[in-house]
Amino acid sequence: MILPLHAARVSGCPVGSASTEHVRIPEEELMTTRSTDTERDPLHARATRKVMLHLLPVMFAIYFMSYIDRTNVALAKTHLATDVGIGAAAFGFGAGIFFISYAFLEIPSNLLMYRVGPRRWIARIAVTWGALSALMMFVQGPVSFYIVRFLLGAAEAGLYPALMYMVTLWFAQRHRATAIGLIYLAPTTALIVGSPLGGGLMELDDVLGLHGWQWMFLIEGLITILVGVLVWFKLPSVPSEARWLTRVEADVLTEHAVGDDPHTESRIRGNVKKAFGRPFVVVVALIYFFNQITNVGIVFNIPSIVESLGIEGSFLIGLVSGSAGIGATIGVLLIPRIFRNHPHREAAAVGLLAAATTVVAVGYALSAGPVVRILLITISMIFVFGTLPLFWSIAMARMSGLMAAAGLAFINTVGLIGGFVGPYLFGIVEDATGNPSGGFYVVIASSVVGVLLAPVQARTIRSEDAKAAPAASPTPAPAPAPEA
């Protein structure tokens, strides 16, 4: 069998002198190479299934508790106003200030994570934020509320981009949207289960002289600490550390995750533009900013909106509030599956989903019936959450290594600022109108901007991919020498 010289180099076979144009490779060696290449995809598929079964449940548990601990304050909103004098605007500021400290420390946290490894860093994050979440039981007024929420955000900083960075280490690009969608089942499940769970804990009012909201913060904070211990023992940082993978499986996972552009940069200095300044990174971050205004604004105000519709009792309010999680769950399961085989359409989908959110929000603003309003909140969460796996997949396809650790943290940082702006704007609108549902005008505005940014995102992605294409193109094969 005769192959051109460049093909021999690719196959790893020895080559002759520089003047040699063809190399003879034994037919049986070529057959072995083909057989190995054919077997790698089934091997990778089997290894990926193992990761789904062993790794994702631990990532799910930690992200589930993070969402419980950052949003359980929404259930306590009216009780905090009654018991310690925290009004709507003060609550909105305190709920949002969590995201300021989170955002400020996001990039430093992820760079430290890159050095010490995801397992150690995520376990540290969980234990410290669990302790601070439990300390929320000692809040006595607006000032102490602001302080603990600020420290809670600082403790949790870096968790989500660390989880996203792990996706880049373990999953090939074609599996990432699905993996991210499954990770997003944690917050959607937290919305479904966490609200009635927190509402049930708040029914412990006056037990041992504590308010129900104090019991909720204490118990859920202690559970988070236990989950942090679980992470320490059960979350390998990279495939080579997983005892439940064979060496060959670990190697093939790493090979497929790295892909064709491993980004070998080892420091941020000199690579700031590559990490933070690429146009597609900036636009994705802006879209995430407006998505989080909508997302966090709704999530932090659902219980008070439900209560304003005439529903009474902490458990029942929590149960009805959980309906938003049903919509969010449908979104993260269904939408990534639709676009799994069409990644080039992800950018357009972001715009369409933002447009759908706008339509639903307008319908909510014009509706008067409580049942219809709750249904429309549920539908809006399909689009708000369903968008998330798509643009994280878009970002991951174009960064890896240290650039992924830094770039994903930057995108999340910008989104976290939206997480501050959303509840704060909702609180201002509620104080101005006297209506907890008035914040849906904020949803309309932020989703309209998301629609306008979608074509800009598509343009920056085309430009990014066009620049990367020449570097990824294989060297043309030399023309065969004429036969003697």
Secondary structure, DSSP 4 states (H G I P E B T S, - for coil): -EEEHHHHHHHT-----TT--EEE--HHHHHHHHHHHHHHHHHHHHHHHHHHHHTHHHHHHHHHHHHHHHHHHHHTHHHHHHHH---HHHHHHHHHHHHHHHHHHHHHHHHHHHHH-HHHHHHHHHHHHHHHHHHGGG--SHHHHHHHHHHHHHHHTTHHHHHHHHHHHH--HHHHHHHHHHHTHHHHHIIIIIHHHHHHHHTTTTGGG--HHHHHHHHHHHHHHHHHHHHHHH--SSGGG-TTS-HHHHHHHHHHHHTT-------STT-HIIIII-HHHHHHHHHHHHHHHHHHHHHTTHHHHHHHTT--SHHHHHHHHTHHHHHHHHHHHHHHHHTTT-GGGHHHHHHHHHHHHHHHHHHHHH---HHHHHHHHHHHHHHHHHTHHHHHHHHHTT--HHHHHHHHHHHHHHHHHHHHHHHHHHHHHHHHHS-GGGGHHHHHHHHHHHHHHHHHHHHHHHHHHHHHHHHHSPPPPPPPPPP-
